[in-house]
Amino acid sequence: MHIAIAGNIGSGKTTLTNMLSKHYNWEARFEAVDYNPYLEDYYKDIHRWSFNLEVYFLKERFKDLLNIAKTDKTVVQDRSIFEGVYVFTATNYQMGHMNERDYETYMELFEQMTGIVGYPDLMIYLRASVPHLVKNIQKRGRDYEQTMPLEYLSNLNERYEDFIFNKYKGRLLVVDVDEMDFQHNPKDFASIIDKIDRKLFGLFPDE
């Protein structure tokens, strides 16, 4: 079984991935954020490095999906290939950070890959406002994220809403996290677990 955690930068994807992995004894998979060789350059010059960054992420996410398909374990994945394309790459293109030639090349590559991979068994979308995202980003203190423009985060949020509610066709669970602290409040985490159990195992009727 394949579970994907979706959400904007700072929404809590990595934290929830770790917590679900421990709770259900699932295997956690994380995207290569800290190891992407283009990321620091990207934040210094977004227009110059967008195509390189997006192709690297696409390659890594596709490789992860091929590995997930081979395992008999349940995997919980921090960010999916679908939001990588329909949110982050689409945002870079919309904001003029990728030219049309690069974007068309990228999308042709992605379309070849979608003939092989399918939707996750469940995608969990962590829905958060920009102020909530900024607070979390400041709290974790990654140097290359501190100068991220608010416009960029806002555009990503708009793309997430469009992706989740208009484009994504797989099984979906939306969790509004603005008023939550699932990392430190057991009741908040338990409420997420209850929702997942309803979706995956039918232990409770869907709301």
N, C-alpha and C positions, 0 to 999 in steps of 0.2 A: 504494500500500500504506500502511496506517495501523498504526503501532506506538504503544502507550500504555505509559507508565511509571507504575506504581501504588505507593503506599507511604505510610506515616505521615509526619507532620511531622518532618523531620530524618533521613529514611532514605537520602537521597542521590539523589532523583529528578532534580533539576536538573543535578547533576554528571554523572550517567549519561546523561541526555538530550544534554548537550553532547558528551560523549565518543563516543556512538554516532553522533551527527550528523557528527562529523569522521571517524570510522573508515569509515562506510559512504557518506559523502557524502549523507546524508539531510537533509531540511529539518526544523529543530527548531522546535517550537511550545511556548510557555510560557504557563501560566495567569497571570492578572493579579493576583498576590499583592501586590506592592508598590504597585500602582495602584488597588486596591479602595478606594473612598472610605469604606467602612464598617469596614475591618479594625481600625484603631486604636481606634475607639469600641467595637467588638465585644469586644476583650480587656479594656476597662475595665468594660463592662456587658453580659455575654454574653446575659442574658435579654432585655434591651431590643432588642438589635440583631441577634439571630440570624436572624429572618425576612428582614430587609433584606439581610444578608450572603449568605444562601443563595440568594435570588432573583437577586442580582447575579452570583454565581458560575454559577448555572444559565444565565442569559442569555449570559454570556461563553462558557461551554463549548459551548452549542448553536450559537452563532455560529461558533466555531472549527470544529465538525464540518461545518457547511454549507460553510465555506471549504475544508476538507480534501477534501470530496467533489468539489469542482470542480477540484482540481489533479491533474496527471498525475505529480507527484513523490511519492516515498515520504516520508512525514511521521512523525517521532517526537515524541510529545506528552507533555508533563509533566502528568500526572494527567488522568483521563477523566471524562466526565459521569456515568458509572455509579457510581464510588466517591464522587463528590461527593454523590450522592443517597443511596446505600445505606450509606455510612459517616458522612459529616460531618453531613448533615441528619438522618439517623436517630439519631445520637448526641445532637444537640441536642434532638431531640424526647424521646428516652428520658430525658435528664437534666432534663427540665422547662424547657428554655430556649426551646422553642417550644410554643405552646398547640395544642390539637387543630384549631381552626379554621384557623390558619395552616398547619399541617402538611398538612391535607387539601387546601387550596388549592394548596400547593406541589406535592404529588404529582399532582394533576389536571393541572397544567401540564406536569410531567415526562412523564406518560403520553401527552399529546398529542404531545410531541416524539419519544418513542420509536417512534412510527409512521413517522417519517421517517429516523431514524438507525439504523445497524446496529452490530454489535460490531466492534472493531478486529481486524485480521488477527492480531495478537499482543498480549497484555497481559503485561508483565513486572512481577511483584510483588516489591518489595524488602522482604523480611521481616526485622524488627528488633525487639529487646527494648526495653523502656522505658529502661533505663540507657544503651543505645547511642544512642537518640534524644536523650536529655537531653545527653549528651556532645557530639553534633553541633550541637544547638541552642545550647549555650553557646559552642561554638567559633565559630559564624558571627555571633553577637552582635547579632541584631536586637533592639532594645530592647523592642518590643511582645510578643516571644515569651518574654522572660526570666521573667515572672511567671505563665506558663501552669501551671495546676495539674497535678500528676502524675496525679491521678484522671482528668483529661480525656484525657491521652495514653494511659493504660491503657484507658479505655473505647473510644478510637479503635482501639487494637490489637485488642481483642475484636471490634469491628465489622468490621475488615479481615479477620480470620480467618473470620468468618461469611460475609462477602460473597464472598471469594475461593473458599472451599471448599464453600459451600452454595448460593450464589445466582448466581454468574457462570457463564455457559454458553459463553463464547467460548474460543478457543485461549489457553492460559495457560503461562507460565514462571515458576516460583517460585525466587527467589535469596535464600538466607539470608546476610545481610550482616554479622552480628555479628562474625564472625572475618575479615572482608574489609577491605581498603583498596584498592579498585579504582582510586581516584584516583591513588595513589602507587605501587602495586605492579603492574607489568605482567603478572605471572602471574595475579593475581586478575582483572584486566580480560580477559585472554585466555581465562580459563575461562568468563566470561560470553559472550564472543563465540562460543566453541565451542557453547555451549548454544543461542544464538540461531540459529546456522547450522543446527543440527540441526532446530530447529522450523520455520524458514522455507524452507530450501533443501534439506534432506535430504542434506547433505554427509556427515553421520555418522549412524549409527543412534541412535534415542532410547534413553536409559538406562532 
